[in-house]
Amino acid sequence: MPQSATQPASQPKSEQPESEQPESKGAPQPESKGVPQPESEPEAQPESKSHGQPVPVPESKPDAQPMPESKPDAQPMPESKPDAQPVPESKPDARPVPKPEARPDPRPASQPRPWPQPASTRRGGAKRGVIASVVLCAVVGGVCTATLREPDESPAARATEARATAAVKAAGAPTTVRLRDLAAVITDREAHLRAHPDDVRAWAVLGSAYVERGERADEATYFPMAEKALRTSLKAKPKGNVEAFHGLAALAEARHDFRAARKWGEAAVAASPKRWTTYPLLIDAYRGLGDHSSAQRALRKLTGLRSGAEVFAQTGLVYRDSGRPEDAAAALSDAVALAATPAEEAAVLLRGGELAWERGEAATSLRYYEAALRAAPGEHAALAGRGRALAALGRTSEALRAYRTALTKRPLPQYALELGELYESLGLDNAARTQYNAIRVQVRKAAAGGINHNLVLGRLEADHGAPASALRLLRAEWERHPSAQVADALGWALHRSGRNDEAISFASKATAEHDGGGMRVALHTYHRGVIERALRQNYAARSHLAKSLRINPHFSPLLAPAAKKALQAMGEPSAGGPQDVYG
């Protein structure tokens, strides 16, 4: 793990928000026939005579394996203008991030190492891997005009497929594939399927390219198109269709539907146990559901099949969730050393920055995020992370610019929530409200494509809106995804609704070491301390409030100062030790 370094931290004056912000525009809607295209593209599409013409699709038949549908609980809210005006990005610190040496495994030599040994050569890793093609049949005006068959094995078809699969492979890094390459794949596959509507593999490539394009361009309208292609493939070949299973798992993960991602990921592994590219998707699904034991088992299978940067990165995430930050840092350092491309390196550096931030090392996390930006300029998650670290270091004006730039790249609700709370901590209440209203607009847009942002929306409503609405959203989210993150948010919403006796059970779930978990999160610990204080469990409350600041003294621009103030108000425990830990 890199050593923390003191950053030059002047105290610039905080910025006032701009008076006018651009209004959020709704996402383009797909056409009603065939496999339509959105009305506008983030980047220019390559010219093609066939691009934009509808692809014939078959008449719907009963699905042997229905796809679980995500039903977000968010209610439509009036659209407001988000604070997402472009601001020139400040140049990141040019100092390189030191690549830490991997620490030795503390286990006895007789026990096998739970992560793979670093390879001597640099290898690329792919999160979703190469997604092969799948088939549909064609329908014009609702009449089936083609019979499904196995893939075209001709050299020309293989060459086209090679171009497509090279473009749609995903390595967990947002800049792995250029948008114009994805546009070329989509155009190519659509044209191919008009001439060959019974090509099995081509449909999987098209559906998977839609998934990747929707994620990369933040256009949720691509996801229903992707589901249509992938589900028709499944109808054509309901058994052993590993390509369709894999694509549907990737789609479910993009929509934050971890239960469906687990279903399709397990189906893909059952159909092809040695296909290593499915395991990262399955691990992420288990992590999203809080099933850390299953994530660890899937990781062991993955490390038996593959080594490389992506495998070490997945290892680091599983170790982080298990409360083993030192082992996580060692695995991520190996992943940085093995990264084969700038995009892959940026993805690993981003995870390193997140780990350093969670450990309270703001200066170290800043160096990681800036290194990620040098590898992948404009990467939105690194920009938001940089804003977070700069705010902790007192460089407020730079932090505001970084957050705004991140929102222009990708208007995610989490970024808007963090920026809004930073504004509120500076006394800029109007600017904060603008961000909070923008979150509701963003959640509504995402829900149109089946993307679930109810966890962030629930947190927003609990602290800055209607706690009763938050409680309804988060109870439903707990039924879908019973993870530590959801347990924490639900417990806090219960506290904000005055139901502390019920709240403490969820706060305990969020902070306890159970089911292989044990990650230390300052926000979760703070919430538990506040709930315990409301229940007059003063000794436990004092312990958890102090612990939250030890984990990360800058975990929130609003709540970290509140934790310090609460500790001062409670004072020190009585001399001689706690005689009554609850009073």
SEPA-778451 format. One record per residue (C-alpha): x, y, z; residue in three letters. Coordinates in nm, 3 decimals, padded with zeros to 5 digits. Example, Ala and Ser with C-alpha at 12.3 -4.5 7.8 and 13.67 -1.06 7.14 Angstrom:
// SEPA-778451
R         u         v         w    aa
R    01.230   -00.450    00.780   Ala
R    01.367   -00.106    00.714   Ser
This chain:
// SEPA-778451
R         u         v         w    aa
R    00.000    00.000    00.000   Met
R    00.145    00.342   -00.084   Pro
R    00.244    00.561    00.207   Gln
R    00.031    00.866    00.280   Ser
R    00.190    01.195    00.175   Ala
R    00.101    01.540    00.301   Thr
R   -00.059    01.742    00.025   Gln
R   -00.011    02.119   -00.005   Pro
R   -00.346    02.227    00.125   Ala
R   -00.423    02.593    00.099   Ser
R   -00.770    02.700    00.196   Gln
R   -00.924    02.861   -00.112   Pro
R   -01.256    03.031   -00.089   Lys
R   -01.548    02.808   -00.172   Ser
R   -01.721    02.875   -00.499   Glu
R   -02.069    03.008   -00.533   Gln
R   -02.289    02.801   -00.764   Pro
R   -02.377    02.933   -01.104   Glu
R   -02.721    03.090   -01.116   Ser
R   -02.837    02.901   -01.420   Glu
R   -02.778    02.542   -01.507   Gln
R   -02.862    02.349   -01.822   Pro
R   -03.184    02.156   -01.805   Glu
R   -03.158    01.777   -01.812   Ser
R   -03.290    01.632   -02.134   Lys
R   -03.477    01.312   -02.152   Gly
R   -03.307    01.012   -02.306   Ala
R   -03.402    00.936   -02.667   Pro
R   -03.661    00.667   -02.706   Gln
R   -03.613    00.370   -02.936   Pro
R   -03.838    00.309   -03.236   Glu
R   -04.119    00.062   -03.206   Ser
R   -04.021   -00.186   -03.479   Lys
R   -03.733   -00.428   -03.494   Gly
R   -03.421   -00.330   -03.302   Val
R   -03.437    00.051   -03.313   Pro
R   -03.161    00.303   -03.254   Gln
R   -03.167    00.606   -03.028   Pro
R   -03.221    00.935   -03.202   Glu
R   -02.879    01.078   -03.115   Ser
R   -02.537    00.932   -03.050   Glu
R   -02.263    01.066   -02.823   Pro
R   -02.009    01.017   -03.101   Glu
R   -02.040    01.012   -03.475   Ala
R   -02.149    00.680   -03.621   Gln
R   -01.948    00.535   -03.907   Pro
R   -02.126    00.562   -04.240   Glu
R   -02.329    00.263   -04.341   Ser
R   -02.602    00.234   -04.596   Lys
R   -02.794   -00.006   -04.374   Ser
R   -02.753    00.177   -04.038   His
R   -03.080    00.278   -03.878   Gly
R   -03.296    00.038   -04.080   Gln
R   -03.507   -00.195   -03.868   Pro
R   -03.382   -00.547   -03.812   Val
R   -03.659   -00.803   -03.857   Pro
R   -03.747   -00.988   -03.541   Val
R   -03.959   -01.296   -03.472   Pro
R   -04.299   -01.329   -03.323   Glu
R   -04.284   -01.359   -02.947   Ser
R   -04.309   -01.707   -02.803   Lys
R   -04.328   -01.815   -02.439   Pro
R   -03.986   -01.779   -02.280   Asp
R   -03.854   -02.101   -02.129   Ala
R   -03.649   -01.903   -01.882   Gln
R   -03.811   -01.563   -01.816   Pro
R   -03.592   -01.273   -01.730   Met
R   -03.664   -01.122   -01.391   Pro
R   -03.772   -00.764   -01.433   Glu
R   -03.649   -00.479   -01.215   Ser
R   -03.934   -00.265   -01.086   Lys
R   -03.793    00.051   -00.936   Pro
R   -04.000    00.199   -00.662   Asp
R   -03.904    00.555   -00.742   Ala
R   -04.200    00.781   -00.820   Gln
R   -04.165    01.032   -01.105   Pro
R   -04.065    01.371   -00.973   Met
R   -04.080    01.710   -01.142   Pro
R   -03.778    01.772   -01.356   Glu
R   -03.534    02.031   -01.228   Ser
R   -03.214    02.177   -01.355   Lys
R   -02.904    02.001   -01.225   Pro
R   -02.586    02.183   -01.136   Asp
R   -02.383    02.020   -01.411   Ala
R   -02.238    02.318   -01.600   Gln
R   -01.901    02.237   -01.756   Pro
R   -01.612    02.389   -01.566   Val
R   -01.250    02.370   -01.680   Pro
R   -01.085    02.079   -01.508   Glu
R   -00.778    02.159   -01.300   Ser
R   -00.463    01.978   -01.397   Lys
R   -00.391    01.681   -01.173   Pro
R   -00.076    01.641   -00.974   Asp
R    00.194    01.500   -01.203   Ala
R    00.360    01.296   -00.931   Arg
R    00.343    00.926   -01.008   Pro
R    00.170    00.686   -00.775   Val
R    00.421    00.451   -00.616   Pro
R    00.337    00.090   -00.688   Lys
R    00.350   -00.077   -00.347   Pro
R    00.521   -00.406   -00.293   Glu
R    00.290   -00.700   -00.236   Ala
R    00.289   -00.809    00.126   Arg
R    00.361   -01.167    00.217   Pro
R    00.067   -01.394    00.289   Asp
R    00.030   -01.428    00.668   Pro
R   -00.105   -01.784    00.634   Arg
R    00.111   -02.086    00.710   Pro
R    00.304   -02.228    00.418   Ala
R    00.092   -02.543    00.427   Ser
R   -00.218   -02.347    00.324   Gln
R   -00.264   -02.254   -00.043   Pro
R   -00.257   -01.885   -00.131   Arg
R   -00.613   -01.765   -00.198   Pro
R   -00.505   -01.540   -00.485   Trp
R   -00.295   -01.631   -00.789   Pro
R    00.076   -01.566   -00.814   Gln
R    00.168   -01.271   -01.039   Pro
R    00.258   -01.371   -01.391   Ala
R    00.601   -01.284   -01.523   Ser
R    00.451   -01.117   -01.828   Thr
R    00.182   -00.852   -01.845   Arg
R   -00.157   -00.993   -01.932   Arg
R   -00.487   -00.831   -02.008   Gly
R   -00.793   -00.921   -01.805   Gly
R   -01.153   -00.889   -01.908   Ala
R   -01.441   -00.850   -01.667   Lys
R   -01.705   -00.971   -01.900   Arg
R   -01.462   -01.118   -02.146   Gly
R   -01.532   -01.189   -02.507   Val
R   -01.905   -01.218   -02.560   Ile
R   -01.984   -01.446   -02.850   Ala
R   -02.279   -01.411   -03.088   Ser
R   -02.629   -01.550   -03.051   Val
R   -02.930   -01.598   -03.282   Val
R   -03.286   -01.475   -03.327   Leu
R   -03.537   -01.535   -03.602   Cys
R   -03.682   -01.261   -03.820   Ala
R   -04.029   -01.112   -03.823   Val
R   -04.169   -00.856   -04.065   Val
R   -04.507   -00.723   -03.966   Gly
R   -04.536   -00.994   -03.702   Gly
R   -04.485   -01.289   -03.943   Val
R   -04.190   -01.521   -03.886   Cys
R   -03.971   -01.536   -04.197   Thr
R   -03.665   -01.734   -04.087   Ala
R   -03.568   -02.054   -03.911   Thr
R   -03.307   -02.047   -03.636   Leu
R   -02.985   -02.233   -03.689   Arg
R   -02.633   -02.265   -03.556   Glu
R   -02.373   -01.993   -03.629   Pro
R   -02.222   -01.928   -03.968   Asp
R   -01.873   -02.084   -03.956   Glu
R   -01.745   -01.933   -04.282   Ser
R   -01.413   -01.740   -04.277   Pro
R   -01.591   -01.415   -04.361   Ala
R   -01.834   -01.459   -04.071   Ala
R   -01.548   -01.548   -03.838   Arg
R   -01.355   -01.235   -03.940   Ala
R   -01.658   -01.014   -03.879   Thr
R   -01.721   -01.183   -03.545   Glu
R   -01.358   -01.128   -03.444   Ala
R   -01.395   -00.755   -03.503   Arg
R   -01.718   -00.749   -03.305   Ala
R   -01.603   -00.951   -03.007   Thr
R   -01.282   -00.746   -02.985   Ala
R   -01.494   -00.434   -02.954   Ala
R   -01.752   -00.555   -02.704   Val
R   -01.521   -00.722   -02.456   Lys
R   -01.530   -00.545   -02.122   Ala
R   -01.248   -00.520   -01.871   Ala
R   -01.428   -00.328   -01.601   Gly
R   -01.266   -00.005   -01.720   Ala
R   -01.499    00.260   -01.862   Pro
R   -01.256    00.342   -02.144   Thr
R   -01.183   -00.013   -02.258   Thr
R   -01.366    00.026   -02.590   Val
R   -01.412    00.350   -02.781   Arg
R   -01.769    00.456   -02.842   Leu
R   -01.713    00.484   -03.215   Arg
R   -01.589    00.123   -03.221   Asp
R   -01.907    00.013   -03.047   Leu
R   -02.109    00.215   -03.296   Ala
R   -01.926    00.040   -03.579   Ala
R   -02.003   -00.300   -03.427   Val
R   -02.370   -00.214   -03.388   Ile
R   -02.391   -00.092   -03.747   Thr
R   -02.206   -00.398   -03.877   Asp
R   -02.414   -00.650   -03.684   Arg
R   -02.744   -00.486   -03.777   Glu
R   -02.650   -00.491   -04.146   Ala
R   -02.533   -00.852   -04.117   His
R   -02.855   -00.962   -03.950   Leu
R   -03.069   -00.805   -04.221   Arg
R   -02.896   -01.032   -04.469   Ala
R   -02.858   -01.327   -04.230   His
R   -03.140   -01.307   -03.972   Pro
R   -03.073   -01.665   -03.860   Asp
R   -02.711   -01.613   -03.750   Asp
R   -02.689   -01.742   -03.393   Val
R   -02.379   -01.560   -03.272   Arg
R   -02.443   -01.225   -03.438   Ala
R   -02.743   -01.154   -03.217   Trp
R   -02.543   -01.204   -02.897   Ala
R   -02.276   -00.964   -03.020   Val
R   -02.542   -00.706   -03.103   Leu
R   -02.716   -00.742   -02.766   Gly
R   -02.389   -00.728   -02.574   Ser
R   -02.276   -00.424   -02.773   Ala
R   -02.602   -00.253   -02.679   Tyr
R   -02.530   -00.324   -02.311   Val
R   -02.179   -00.182   -02.334   Glu
R   -02.294    00.120   -02.536   Arg
R   -02.568    00.196   -02.284   Gly
R   -02.322    00.184   -01.995   Glu
R   -02.051    00.384   -02.169   Arg
R   -02.274    00.654   -02.315   Ala
R   -02.512    00.665   -02.015   Asp
R   -02.806    00.594   -02.246   Glu
R   -03.046    00.360   -02.071   Ala
R   -03.258    00.330   -02.389   Thr
R   -03.006    00.076   -02.518   Tyr
R   -03.087   -00.170   -02.240   Phe
R   -03.436   -00.270   -02.355   Pro
R   -03.291   -00.323   -02.703   Met
R   -03.016   -00.540   -02.556   Ala
R   -03.265   -00.744   -02.356   Glu
R   -03.479   -00.797   -02.666   Lys
R   -03.184   -00.941   -02.860   Ala
R   -03.052   -01.155   -02.577   Leu
R   -03.390   -01.293   -02.472   Arg
R   -03.478   -01.387   -02.830   Thr
R   -03.150   -01.573   -02.844   Ser
R   -03.254   -01.760   -02.533   Leu
R   -03.582   -01.857   -02.696   Lys
R   -03.389   -01.993   -02.990   Ala
R   -03.160   -02.199   -02.772   Lys
R   -03.296   -02.223   -02.415   Pro
R   -03.049   -02.487   -02.296   Lys
R   -02.673   -02.447   -02.275   Gly
R   -02.681   -02.101   -02.432   Asn
R   -02.382   -01.968   -02.243   Val
R   -02.348   -01.659   -02.463   Glu
R   -02.705   -01.549   -02.389   Ala
R   -02.670   -01.631   -02.018   Phe
R   -02.352   -01.427   -01.999   His
R   -02.501   -01.131   -02.184   Gly
R   -02.811   -01.130   -01.965   Leu
R   -02.593   -01.138   -01.652   Ala
R   -02.402   -00.834   -01.780   Ala
R   -02.729   -00.655   -01.856   Leu
R   -02.869   -00.730   -01.510   Ala
R   -02.554   -00.600   -01.345   Glu
R   -02.567   -00.280   -01.551   Ala
R   -02.922   -00.232   -01.421   Arg
R   -02.810   -00.300   -01.061   His
R   -03.036   -00.605   -01.049   Asp
R   -02.796   -00.834   -00.864   Phe
R   -03.047   -01.112   -00.806   Arg
R   -03.103   -01.150   -01.181   Ala
R   -02.728   -01.117   -01.242   Ala
R   -02.671   -01.406   -01.003   Arg
R   -02.934   -01.618   -01.179   Lys
R   -02.786   -01.571   -01.526   Trp
R   -02.426   -01.585   -01.406   Gly
R   -02.485   -01.919   -01.233   Glu
R   -02.659   -02.048   -01.548   Ala
R   -02.358   -01.946   -01.758   Ala
R   -02.113   -02.114   -01.519   Val
R   -02.324   -02.431   -01.515   Ala
R   -02.327   -02.439   -01.896   Ala
R   -01.951   -02.374   -01.924   Ser
R   -01.764   -02.408   -01.591   Pro
R   -01.424   -02.335   -01.747   Lys
R   -01.531   -02.011   -01.914   Arg
R   -01.342   -01.776   -01.684   Trp
R   -01.496   -01.451   -01.812   Thr
R   -01.829   -01.520   -01.639   Thr
R   -01.684   -01.545   -01.289   Tyr
R   -01.614   -01.170   -01.242   Pro
R   -01.979   -01.099   -01.323   Leu
R   -02.093   -01.366   -01.078   Leu
R   -01.860   -01.237   -00.806   Ile
R   -02.000   -00.886   -00.847   Asp
R   -02.355   -01.023   -00.823   Ala
R   -02.274   -01.205   -00.498   Tyr
R   -02.111   -00.892   -00.358   Arg
R   -02.417   -00.685   -00.449   Gly
R   -02.634   -00.932   -00.258   Leu
R   -02.403   -00.934    00.045   Gly
R   -02.324   -01.304   -00.009   Asp
R   -01.952   -01.284    00.064   His
R   -01.903   -01.657    00.120   Ser
R   -02.030   -01.733   -00.232   Ser
R   -01.812   -01.453   -00.371   Ala
R   -01.507   -01.614   -00.209   Gln
R   -01.594   -01.956   -00.354   Arg
R   -01.638   -01.807   -00.701   Ala
R   -01.306   -01.627   -00.663   Leu
R   -01.128   -01.954   -00.584   Arg
R   -01.269   -02.105   -00.903   Lys
R   -01.163   -01.800   -01.102   Leu
R   -00.807   -01.808   -00.972   Thr
R   -00.786   -02.174   -01.070   Gly
R   -00.868   -02.082   -01.429   Leu
R   -00.695   -01.750   -01.487   Arg
R   -00.426   -01.511   -01.367   Ser
R   -00.381   -01.148   -01.463   Gly
R   -00.473   -00.794   -01.370   Ala
R   -00.850   -00.847   -01.368   Glu
R   -00.820   -01.155   -01.145   Val
R   -00.600   -00.971   -00.895   Phe
R   -00.840   -00.675   -00.901   Ala
R   -01.134   -00.903   -00.823   Gln
R   -00.928   -01.059   -00.545   Thr
R   -00.867   -00.715   -00.397   Gly
R   -01.239   -00.636   -00.395   Leu
R   -01.331   -00.963   -00.224   Val
R   -01.060   -00.909    00.038   Tyr
R   -01.186   -00.553    00.093   Arg
R   -01.540   -00.679    00.153   Asp
R   -01.404   -00.940    00.395   Ser
R   -01.239   -00.679    00.616   Gly
R   -00.883   -00.754    00.499   Arg
R   -00.759   -00.416    00.368   Pro
R   -00.388   -00.511    00.380   Glu
R   -00.443   -00.819    00.165   Asp
R   -00.664   -00.612   -00.065   Ala
R   -00.385   -00.357   -00.109   Ala
R   -00.134   -00.633   -00.190   Ala
R   -00.364   -00.785   -00.453   Ala
R   -00.430   -00.445   -00.612   Leu
R   -00.059   -00.370   -00.626   Ser
R   -00.011   -00.692   -00.823   Asp
R   -00.299   -00.590   -01.050   Ala
R   -00.133   -00.255   -01.127   Val
R    00.191   -00.434   -01.214   Ala
R    00.010   -00.672   -01.450   Leu
R   -00.213   -00.416   -01.625   Ala
R   -00.162   -00.451   -01.999   Ala
R   -00.342   -00.139   -02.125   Thr
R   -00.394    00.217   -02.000   Pro
R   -00.766    00.145   -01.955   Ala
R   -00.694   -00.162   -01.745   Glu
R   -00.438    00.030   -01.539   Glu
R   -00.687    00.313   -01.481   Ala
R   -00.951    00.067   -01.358   Ala
R   -00.713   -00.082   -01.102   Val
R   -00.582    00.258   -00.990   Leu
R   -00.940    00.369   -00.938   Leu
R   -01.000    00.074   -00.704   Arg
R   -00.677    00.156   -00.522   Gly
R   -00.800    00.511   -00.470   Gly
R   -01.128    00.384   -00.327   Glu
R   -00.947    00.153   -00.086   Leu
R   -00.716    00.433    00.032   Ala
R   -01.015    00.664    00.082   Trp
R   -01.200    00.407    00.291   Glu
R   -00.892    00.377    00.513   Arg
R   -00.889    00.755    00.572   Gly
R   -00.582    00.821    00.354   Glu
R   -00.705    01.123    00.160   Ala
R   -00.367    01.229    00.018   Ala
R   -00.287    00.875   -00.100   Thr
R   -00.629    00.836   -00.259   Ser
R   -00.579    01.165   -00.443   Leu
R   -00.256    01.037   -00.597   Arg
R   -00.432    00.719   -00.711   Tyr
R   -00.721    00.911   -00.869   Tyr
R   -00.487    01.150   -01.049   Glu
R   -00.280    00.861   -01.179   Ala
R   -00.602    00.703   -01.308   Ala
R   -00.684    01.028   -01.488   Leu
R   -00.342    01.029   -01.653   Arg
R   -00.408    00.676   -01.779   Ala
R   -00.768    00.751   -01.881   Ala
R   -00.826    01.127   -01.912   Pro
R   -01.183    01.229   -01.838   Gly
R   -01.273    00.912   -01.645   Glu
R   -01.579    01.019   -01.448   His
R   -01.530    00.797   -01.141   Ala
R   -01.172    00.921   -01.099   Ala
R   -01.291    01.282   -01.130   Leu
R   -01.552    01.229   -00.858   Ala
R   -01.297    01.050   -00.638   Gly
R   -01.055    01.337   -00.690   Arg
R   -01.326    01.581   -00.579   Gly
R   -01.388    01.375   -00.267   Arg
R   -01.019    01.370   -00.174   Ala
R   -00.965    01.740   -00.249   Leu
R   -01.257    01.836   -00.026   Ala
R   -01.105    01.632    00.259   Ala
R   -00.774    01.812    00.209   Leu
R   -00.940    02.155    00.226   Gly
R   -00.899    02.235   -00.144   Arg
R   -01.267    02.320   -00.180   Thr
R   -01.270    02.517   -00.505   Ser
R   -01.081    02.242   -00.685   Glu
R   -01.314    01.983   -00.535   Ala
R   -01.622    02.163   -00.666   Leu
R   -01.473    02.183   -01.015   Arg
R   -01.383    01.814   -01.012   Ala
R   -01.735    01.711   -00.908   Tyr
R   -01.897    01.932   -01.172   Arg
R   -01.672    01.794   -01.442   Thr
R   -01.754    01.439   -01.334   Ala
R   -02.124    01.520   -01.362   Leu
R   -02.081    01.654   -01.715   Thr
R   -01.908    01.326   -01.807   Lys
R   -02.161    01.102   -01.633   Arg
R   -02.454    01.248   -01.433   Pro
R   -02.475    00.970   -01.175   Leu
R   -02.698    01.024   -00.869   Pro
R   -02.413    00.936   -00.629   Gln
R   -02.197    01.219   -00.764   Tyr
R   -02.484    01.468   -00.735   Ala
R   -02.549    01.358   -00.376   Leu
R   -02.185    01.407   -00.278   Glu
R   -02.169    01.748   -00.447   Leu
R   -02.497    01.854   -00.284   Gly
R   -02.370    01.763    00.062   Glu
R   -02.044    01.949   -00.003   Leu
R   -02.247    02.257   -00.100   Tyr
R   -02.459    02.217    00.214   Glu
R   -02.148    02.191    00.434   Ser
R   -02.038    02.526    00.287   Leu
R   -02.373    02.690    00.364   Gly
R   -02.478    02.700   -00.003   Leu
R   -02.827    02.562    00.055   Asp
R   -02.978    02.667   -00.279   Asn
R   -02.699    02.498   -00.472   Ala
R   -02.742    02.189   -00.257   Ala
R   -03.116    02.175   -00.329   Arg
R   -03.043    02.202   -00.701   Thr
R   -02.832    01.888   -00.679   Gln
R   -03.087    01.701   -00.468   Tyr
R   -03.361    01.780   -00.720   Asn
R   -03.131    01.670   -01.002   Ala
R   -03.093    01.329   -00.835   Ile
R   -03.467    01.268   -00.864   Arg
R   -03.454    01.354   -01.233   Val
R   -03.156    01.123   -01.289   Gln
R   -03.324    00.835   -01.107   Val
R   -03.640    00.878   -01.314   Arg
R   -03.443    00.876   -01.641   Lys
R   -03.249    00.566   -01.539   Ala
R   -03.566    00.383   -01.435   Ala
R   -03.698    00.419   -01.793   Ala
R   -03.421    00.180   -01.899   Gly
R   -03.468   -00.053   -01.603   Gly
R   -03.172    00.084   -01.401   Ile
R   -03.222    00.074   -01.025   Asn
R   -03.084    00.373   -00.828   His
R   -03.322    00.336   -00.534   Asn
R   -03.042    00.294   -00.281   Leu
R   -02.907    00.643   -00.356   Val
R   -03.257    00.787   -00.377   Leu
R   -03.343    00.633   -00.040   Gly
R   -03.034    00.789    00.118   Arg
R   -03.127    01.126   -00.031   Leu
R   -03.484    01.114    00.100   Glu
R   -03.377    00.996    00.445   Ala
R   -03.142    01.290    00.501   Asp
R   -03.270    01.565    00.271   His
R   -03.627    01.480    00.176   Gly
R   -03.906    01.258    00.303   Ala
R   -03.795    00.982    00.546   Pro
R   -04.125    00.798    00.498   Ala
R   -04.059    00.775    00.123   Ser
R   -03.704    00.657    00.196   Ala
R   -03.839    00.387    00.424   Leu
R   -04.070    00.253    00.155   Arg
R   -03.796    00.249   -00.108   Leu
R   -03.536    00.087    00.113   Leu
R   -03.762   -00.184    00.253   Arg
R   -03.827   -00.295   -00.105   Ala
R   -03.454   -00.271   -00.182   Glu
R   -03.373   -00.488    00.120   Trp
R   -03.603   -00.759   -00.016   Glu
R   -03.416   -00.751   -00.348   Arg
R   -03.059   -00.695   -00.234   His
R   -02.992   -00.766    00.136   Pro
R   -02.639   -00.625    00.143   Ser
R   -02.460   -00.431    00.417   Ala
R   -02.506   -00.108    00.219   Gln
R   -02.883   -00.153    00.205   Val
R   -02.898   -00.259    00.572   Ala
R   -02.719    00.061    00.669   Asp
R   -02.944    00.283    00.457   Ala
R   -03.261    00.113    00.584   Leu
R   -03.150    00.137    00.947   Gly
R   -03.079    00.507    00.901   Trp
R   -03.416    00.568    00.735   Ala
R   -03.584    00.395    01.030   Leu
R   -03.391    00.620    01.270   His
R   -03.491    00.930    01.075   Arg
R   -03.852    00.809    01.099   Ser
R   -03.822    00.777    01.478   Gly
R   -03.818    00.395    01.486   Arg
R   -03.488    00.338    01.666   Asn
R   -03.575    00.000    01.820   Asp
R   -03.606   -00.146    01.469   Glu
R   -03.325    00.067    01.330   Ala
R   -03.057   -00.076    01.559   Ile
R   -03.101   -00.429    01.423   Ser
R   -03.024   -00.315    01.067   Phe
R   -02.737   -00.093    01.184   Ala
R   -02.589   -00.397    01.359   Ser
R   -02.621   -00.603    01.039   Lys
R   -02.439   -00.332    00.844   Ala
R   -02.141   -00.326    01.082   Thr
R   -02.116   -00.689    01.201   Ala
R   -01.882   -00.951    01.060   Glu
R   -02.127   -01.199    00.916   His
R   -02.146   -01.424    00.613   Asp
R   -01.780   -01.371    00.537   Gly
R   -01.811   -00.991    00.544   Gly
R   -01.651   -00.747    00.781   Gly
R   -01.559   -00.439    00.577   Met
R   -01.510   -00.133    00.797   Arg
R   -01.712    00.161    00.663   Val
R   -01.701    00.490    00.852   Ala
R   -02.051    00.597    00.745   Leu
R   -02.207    00.271    00.866   His
R   -02.027    00.297    01.199   Thr
R   -02.136    00.659    01.244   Tyr
R   -02.500    00.572    01.176   His
R   -02.488    00.294    01.434   Arg
R   -02.340    00.531    01.692   Gly
R   -02.613    00.791    01.637   Val
R   -02.887    00.528    01.667   Ile
R   -02.731    00.392    01.988   Glu
R   -02.719    00.742    02.131   Arg
R   -03.089    00.788    02.053   Ala
R   -03.151    00.465    02.248   Leu
R   -02.940    00.602    02.539   Arg
R   -02.677    00.333    02.489   Gln
R   -02.418    00.600    02.556   Asn
R   -02.107    00.389    02.601   Tyr
R   -02.167    00.195    02.278   Ala
R   -02.260    00.518    02.098   Ala
R   -01.939    00.689    02.210   Arg
R   -01.736    00.389    02.098   Ser
R   -01.888    00.376    01.747   His
R   -01.878    00.751    01.689   Leu
R   -01.509    00.760    01.779   Ala
R   -01.443    00.452    01.564   Lys
R   -01.604    00.614    01.259   Ser
R   -01.353    00.899    01.282   Leu
R   -01.063    00.659    01.329   Arg
R   -01.163    00.468    01.015   Ile
R   -01.189    00.785    00.806   Asn
R   -01.186    01.130    00.971   Pro
R   -01.315    01.287    00.644   His
R   -01.587    01.036    00.553   Phe
R   -01.851    01.307    00.496   Ser
R   -01.831    01.688    00.483   Pro
R   -02.159    01.699    00.677   Leu
R   -02.145    01.398    00.908   Leu
R   -01.778    01.386    01.013   Ala
R   -01.812    01.727    01.187   Pro
R   -02.142    01.605    01.337   Ala
R   -01.963    01.302    01.481   Ala
R   -01.700    01.525    01.645   Lys
R   -01.969    01.751    01.788   Lys
R   -02.165    01.456    01.928   Ala
R   -01.855    01.317    02.099   Leu
R   -01.784    01.656    02.258   Gln
R   -02.143    01.678    02.381   Ala
R   -02.129    01.328    02.533   Met
R   -01.800    01.390    02.710   Gly
R   -01.565    01.125    02.841   Glu
R   -01.688    00.809    03.019   Pro
R   -01.690    00.808    03.397   Ser
R   -01.363    00.738    03.575   Ala
R   -01.309    00.374    03.664   Gly
R   -01.464    00.233    03.347   Gly
R   -01.818    00.190    03.225   Pro
R   -02.038    00.078    03.512   Gln
R   -02.348    00.095    03.296   Asp
R   -02.277    00.059    02.928   Val
R   -02.633    00.162    02.841   Tyr
R   -02.661    00.474    03.055   Gly
